[in-house]
Each structure stands twice: as C-alpha cells, then as structure tokens.
Amino acid sequence: MATTQGSPRIAVETQTGQGWLTYAGILVLIGGVLNVIWGIAAIGKAHFFVANANYVISDLNLWGWIALVIGAGMIFASLGIFNRRQWAVWTGIVFITLNAISQMLSIPAYPWWSLALFALDMVAVYGLVAYGVRYND
C-alpha cells in the first residue's frame, strides 16, 4: 500500500465520554420537547388522554403545568450541555431527575409510556453523571 509524502494528517482530539455526553444532551432535548407538548396538551385537556385516569397527586391540569415547566428546563439545560457548560450538566441532572419522579407518579395513568420515559431518563442521568461532570466552564 503506497502512501504519499506531504499529505496532511488531521488529528482529532476527543475526550472519553464525548459520545455519552452528546447522547445525553439529545435525550434531554427530546425529553424536553415531549414534555412541553405533553404539558400543553394536558393543560388544554386534549382528547388523546385516558378518560377518568387516576393520578397519585391532583389532576391532569396540574400535571400539564408540571410537565411544561420541567420540559422548558430540560430544553434550556440541553442547549448548555451541547456547549459543554458545567452548570447545564447539573441543571440537566436536576430536571431529568424531576422528570423521572413525575413519570413514576403518572404510572397509574400511562404505565408503558411512563416506564419507557423513566428508562430514558436514567440513561441520560448516567451519561451526564459519568462523563458530564468532568467538564469545566
């Protein structure tokens, strides 16, 4: 195999866990967008929600506002995570944890959806905790 002399070599410097951090940022962004959409639909009492669903705390309207606030926080955190900001990693961990708790509390109404989002939340928390806390502002 012949190589040419003088051909430029590009060195790419990567840190361990860059992929996990990007993946976690994408999960936080998608989760935030889904929460905002779900929250708006819940506040507006959309027809695709289960009729007469029992929630652990309060009603669908309150959970819509909770999802909307958590979703906005997750979107805000994801933008900082993509810019590798330390504050955004910790903000993302807080909002993902709040989202995981809210998903566990809504299991009676939507068991499979809640468990799926809980699992994705835990993967995102792992990515942020294991690799995101290493970055400095």
C-alpha positions as CSV (number, residue, x, y, z in Angstrom):
1,M,0.0,0.0,0.0
2,A,1.5,3.3,-1.1
3,T,1.4,6.4,0.9
4,T,2.0,9.9,-0.4
5,Q,4.6,12.2,1.2
6,G,3.3,15.5,2.4
7,S,-0.3,14.6,2.7
8,P,-1.9,16.4,5.6
9,R,-3.0,14.4,8.6
10,I,-5.8,15.7,10.6
11,A,-5.6,15.0,14.3
12,V,-8.9,14.8,16.1
13,E,-8.7,15.2,19.8
14,T,-11.6,13.5,21.7
15,Q,-12.2,13.0,25.3
16,T,-13.6,9.9,26.8
17,G,-17.3,10.1,27.1
18,Q,-17.9,12.7,24.4
19,G,-20.5,10.4,22.7
20,W,-22.3,9.8,26.0
21,L,-22.5,13.5,26.7
22,T,-23.8,14.2,23.2
23,Y,-26.3,11.3,23.6
24,A,-27.4,12.6,27.0
25,G,-27.9,16.1,25.5
26,I,-30.0,14.8,22.7
27,L,-32.1,12.8,25.2
28,V,-32.6,15.8,27.4
29,L,-33.6,17.9,24.3
30,I,-36.1,15.3,23.1
31,G,-37.5,14.8,26.6
32,G,-37.9,18.5,27.0
33,V,-39.8,18.9,23.7
34,L,-42.0,15.9,24.5
35,N,-42.8,17.3,28.0
36,V,-43.7,20.7,26.5
37,I,-46.0,19.1,24.0
38,W,-47.5,16.8,26.7
39,G,-47.9,19.7,29.1
40,I,-49.7,21.9,26.5
41,A,-52.0,19.1,25.6
42,A,-52.7,18.3,29.2
43,I,-53.5,21.9,30.1
44,G,-55.7,22.1,27.0
45,K,-57.4,18.9,28.0
46,A,-56.7,17.1,24.7
47,H,-58.8,14.1,23.8
48,F,-56.0,11.6,23.5
49,F,-55.6,11.3,27.3
50,V,-57.2,8.4,29.1
51,A,-60.6,9.4,30.4
52,N,-61.0,9.2,34.1
53,A,-57.4,8.4,34.7
54,N,-56.3,8.4,38.4
55,Y,-53.2,10.3,39.3
56,V,-51.3,9.9,42.5
57,I,-51.4,13.7,43.1
58,S,-54.0,16.2,41.8
59,D,-55.4,16.1,38.3
60,L,-54.4,16.3,34.6
61,N,-54.2,20.1,34.6
62,L,-51.6,20.3,37.4
63,W,-49.5,17.6,35.7
64,G,-49.7,19.5,32.5
65,W,-48.2,22.6,34.2
66,I,-45.5,20.4,35.9
67,A,-44.6,18.8,32.6
68,L,-44.5,22.2,30.9
69,V,-42.1,23.7,33.5
70,I,-39.9,20.5,33.5
71,G,-39.8,20.5,29.7
72,A,-38.8,24.1,29.5
73,G,-36.0,23.5,32.0
74,M,-34.8,20.4,30.1
75,I,-34.7,22.3,26.8
76,F,-32.7,25.1,28.5
77,A,-30.3,22.6,30.0
78,S,-29.8,20.8,26.7
79,L,-28.6,23.9,25.0
80,G,-26.0,24.4,27.7
81,I,-25.0,20.7,27.5
82,F,-24.3,21.0,23.8
83,N,-22.0,23.9,24.7
84,R,-20.3,21.8,27.4
85,R,-21.2,24.0,30.3
86,Q,-20.9,22.6,33.8
87,W,-24.0,24.5,35.1
88,A,-26.0,22.9,32.3
89,V,-24.9,19.4,33.2
90,W,-26.1,19.9,36.8
91,T,-29.3,21.6,35.7
92,G,-29.9,18.7,33.3
93,I,-29.4,16.2,36.1
94,V,-31.9,18.1,38.3
95,F,-34.6,18.4,35.6
96,I,-34.2,14.8,34.4
97,T,-34.5,13.5,38.0
98,L,-37.6,15.6,38.4
99,N,-39.0,14.2,35.2
100,A,-38.2,10.7,36.3
101,I,-40.1,11.3,39.5
102,S,-43.1,12.7,37.7
103,Q,-43.1,9.7,35.3
104,M,-43.1,7.3,38.2
105,L,-46.1,9.2,39.7
106,S,-48.0,9.0,36.4
107,I,-47.6,5.2,36.1
108,P,-51.3,4.6,37.0
109,A,-52.5,6.6,34.1
110,Y,-49.9,5.6,31.4
111,P,-47.8,2.6,32.6
112,W,-45.8,1.8,29.5
113,W,-45.2,5.4,28.4
114,S,-44.1,6.3,31.9
115,L,-41.7,3.3,32.3
116,A,-40.2,4.0,28.8
117,L,-39.5,7.6,29.7
118,F,-38.2,6.7,33.1
119,A,-35.7,4.3,31.5
120,L,-34.5,7.0,29.0
121,D,-34.2,9.5,31.9
122,M,-31.9,7.1,33.8
123,V,-29.7,6.6,30.7
124,A,-29.4,10.4,30.3
125,V,-28.6,10.8,34.0
126,Y,-25.9,8.1,33.7
127,G,-24.3,10.0,30.7
128,L,-24.3,13.3,32.5
129,V,-23.1,12.0,35.8
130,A,-20.4,9.7,34.4
131,Y,-19.0,12.0,31.8
132,G,-20.6,15.4,32.1
133,V,-19.2,16.4,35.5
134,R,-15.7,16.3,34.2
135,Y,-16.1,19.5,32.1
136,N,-15.2,22.9,33.4
137,D,-16.6,26.2,32.3
